[in-house]
Amino acid sequence: MKLTELPLDTWLVIEPAVMDEVKLLSVHGTQCEAEAERDKRNRGLRQPRYRAIRALAPVAGAQGCVASPAACKRAH
């Protein structure tokens, strides 16, 4: 799922995938629920892989580039 497609103002547990994509694993009503789910999934892993997040606004990159045109071309 693209970062720009994540539900807004909702607690989520995700697994980072490639570049601007993540795997949405679960949706939660509270931060505590999301963090408990994240901790459960990360238990036993050497490096934490799962994250609890709350998307508050669309990702800035989807809004357009505010940098110079040259920087925008490098970013894409």
Secondary structure, DSSP 8 states (H G I E B T S, - for coil): -BGGGS-TTSEEEEEE-STTBEEEEEEESSHHHHHHHHHHHHTT-SS---EEEE--S--GGGG---S-HHHHHHH-
